[in-house]
Amino acid sequence: MGKQFSRALLLGCACLLTIGTSGCTLVKGFADVAYTGAVFWRTTPLIPVTAYWQQLVEDTYWEEERYNKVPILDPVEGEHAPLFCLDPPSPDEVIRALPDKTGGGVWFLAETTRNNVRMVVEPIVDRIGECRFYPMVGPARQHHCHYKCTVYYDKTIRSGWPIPFSNTDQTKEVVYIDHDHLIRCAGPQSE
């Protein structure tokens, strides 16, 4: 055991000495470029990120930009102006609202997919509240738009190892989505 360890240690030292004096600047050159770039841009050195984590970050920003903000609309002119829900949930929003039972699988070992997706979107609430004061908004009314989204799909579970199998079930899930927004009661036009 001691003889093998001493041989491995001697081989490691010889490799380190020869890499440093061989003229190869692969490791030192990369570290130097990363440090110089970090100093120039005043940030951390390059940090490799996997595609999985990058996709999670992009999805988070996409949902924040598209679906997690409450719009504030200008007042509607006229005493009997029509006020009704105009924007039902998009298929992208419905799929993102479903519980993610397909994520986290290992390729070829345990995969879950949704096939033949069909959606039924039904409005269940469309009403306007009274005018009241909201902080950072001012006097406004809340327009309640609630939808019931029923999603039908074929859930397929596949495994390739240790025993290959595939199972397909017809699945139905219900998701409730709120599209509430504020309508200002009075005041100048907003930008």
For each residue, the residues with C-beta under 8 A, 3 or more apart:
1: 4 5
2: 5 6
3: 6 7
4: 1 7 8
5: 1 2 8 9
6: 2 3 9 10
7: 3 4 10 11
8: 4 5 11 12
9: 5 6 12 13
10: 6 7 13 14
11: 7 8 14 15
12: 8 9 15 16
13: 9 10 16 17
14: 10 11 17 18
15: 11 12 18 19
16: 12 13 19 20
17: 13 14 20 21
18: 14 15 21 22
19: 15 16 22 24 27
20: 16 17
21: 17 18
22: 18 19
23:
24: 19 27
25: 28 29 32
26: 29 30
27: 19 24 30 31
28: 25 31 32
29: 25 26 32 33
30: 26 27 33 34
31: 27 28 34 35
32: 25 28 29 35 36
33: 29 30 36 37
34: 30 31 37 38 45 46
35: 31 32 38 39 45
36: 32 33 39 40
37: 33 34 40 41 45 46
38: 34 35 41 42 43 44 45 46
39: 35 36 42
40: 36 37
41: 37 38
42: 38 39
43: 38
44: 38 47
45: 34 35 37 38
46: 34 37 38
47: 44
48:
49: 53 54
50: 53 54
51: 54 55
52: 55 56
53: 49 50 56 57
54: 49 50 51 57 58
55: 51 52 58 59
56: 52 53 59 60
57: 53 54 60 61
58: 54 55 61 62
59: 55 56 62 63 96
60: 56 57 63 64
61: 57 58 64 65
62: 58 59 65 66
63: 59 60 66 67 68 96
64: 60 61 67 68 69
65: 61 62 69
66: 62 63 92 93
67: 63 64 93 96
68: 63 64
69: 64 65
70: 180 181 182
71: 181 182
72: 137 140 181 182 183 184 190
73: 76 181 182 183 184
74: 183 184 189 190
75: 183 184 185 186 187
76: 73 81 83 183
77: 81
78: 81
79:
80:
81: 76 77 78
82:
83: 76 128 143 183
84: 126
85: 88 123 126 143 145 179
86:
87: 145 179
88: 85 121 123 147 179
89: 93 94 97 121 147 149 177 179
90: 93 94
91: 94 95 119
92: 66 95 96
93: 66 67 89 90 96 97 177
94: 89 90 91 97 98 119 121 149 151 175 177
95: 91 92 98 117 151
96: 59 63 67 92 93
97: 89 93 94 149 175 177
98: 94 95 101 151 173 175
99: 173
100: 103 104
101: 98 112 155
102: 105 112 113 114
103: 100
104: 100
105: 102 109 110 111 112
106: 109 110 111
107: 111
108: 111 160 161
109: 105 106 159 160 161
110: 105 106 157 158 159
111: 105 106 107 108 157 158 159
112: 101 102 105 155 156 157 158
113: 102 155 156 158
114: 102 117 153 154 155 156
115: 153 154 156 168
116: 152 153 154
117: 95 114 151 152 153
118: 151 152 153
119: 91 94 149 150 151 152
120: 149 150 152
121: 88 89 94 147 148 149
122: 147 148 149 150
123: 85 88 126 145 146 147
124: 146 147 148 176
125: 144 145 146
126: 84 85 123 144 145 146
127: 143 144
128: 83 141 142 143 144 183
129: 132 141 142 143 144
130: 141
131: 139 140 141 185
132: 129 139 140 141
133: 138 139 140
134: 137 138 139 140 182
135:
136:
137: 72 134 140 182 184
138: 133 134 184 185 187
139: 131 132 133 134 184 185 186 187
140: 72 131 132 133 134 137 182 183 184 185
141: 128 129 130 131 132 182 183 185
142: 128 129 180 181 182 183
143: 83 85 127 128 129 180 181 182 183
144: 125 126 127 128 129 178 180
145: 85 87 123 125 126 178 179 180 181
146: 123 124 125 126 176 177 178 179 180
147: 88 89 121 122 123 124 176 177 178 179
148: 121 122 124 174 175 176
149: 89 94 97 119 120 121 122 174 175 176 177
150: 119 120 122 172 173 174
151: 94 95 98 117 118 119 172 173 174 175
152: 116 117 118 119 120 170 171 172
153: 114 115 116 117 118 170 171
154: 114 115 116 168 169 170 171
155: 101 112 113 114 168 169 170 171
156: 112 113 114 115 166 167 168
157: 110 111 112 166 167 168
158: 110 111 112 113 165 166 167
159: 109 110 111 163 164 165 166
160: 108 109 164
161: 108 109 164
162:
163: 159
164: 159 160 161
165: 158 159
166: 156 157 158 159
167: 156 157 158
168: 115 154 155 156 157
169: 154 155
170: 152 153 154 155
171: 152 153 154 155
172: 150 151 152
173: 98 99 150 151
174: 148 149 150 151
175: 94 97 98 148 149 151
176: 124 146 147 148 149
177: 89 93 94 97 146 147 149
178: 144 145 146 147
179: 85 87 88 89 145 146 147
180: 70 142 143 144 145 146
181: 70 71 72 73 142 143 145
182: 70 71 72 73 134 137 140 141 142 143
183: 72 73 74 75 76 83 128 140 141 142 143
184: 72 73 74 75 137 138 139 140 187 190
185: 75 131 138 139 140 141
186: 75 139
187: 75 138 139 184
188:
189: 74
190: 72 74 184
191:
